[in-house]
Amino acid sequence: MIVLGIILLVVGWLTGIQIVWTLGIVALVIGVILAILGMIGRPVGGRKTWY
């Protein structure tokens, strides 16, 4: 999800489409939150790891 967020940020920046830029930020933040929760060992959504 972090990679998807970065891709959306780049595409949004290059094309100037604001909604793609916003979706990229949201995907990036959610990906970072899930990664942090996974690193500390807390299960998210019933799963201990996210791939």
N, C-alpha and C positions, 0 to 999 in steps of 0.2 A: 504494500500500500504506500510505502514511502517512495518507492520508485515511480509509481503511478502519479503521486503528487508532484514529484519533481518534473516528470514529463509534461503534465498538465500546466505547471507553472511556466515552463519554457515555451510550450506551444501558445499559451495565452499571452505571454510577453511578446513573442515574435509576431503573432497575428493581431494583437491589440484587442482581443475579445475579452472583455471584463469577466464574463461568467465563467469562462474556462480558467482564468486566473484565480477566481474565488474558489472554484471546485478544487483546484490544485492545492490551495492553502488548506482547505478542509480535509482533503485526503492525506496531506502531509501531517497535519496535526493528529488525526486519528491514528495514522500509522505509527507515529512516535509514541503516542499514549499506549497503544497495544504492545509495542516493543518494550517499553519500560515496564509495563505490568508483567510481561513474559519474563523479563530478566530477573525480576524480584521473586518469581515463582508463584505469582497469584493467578489462579485460573480465571479466565474471562469467557463468559458464555458457555460454561461447562467444559471448556477445553483448557488443559494446562499449557499447551504449546500452540502456536500459530505458524503456519508455513506459508 
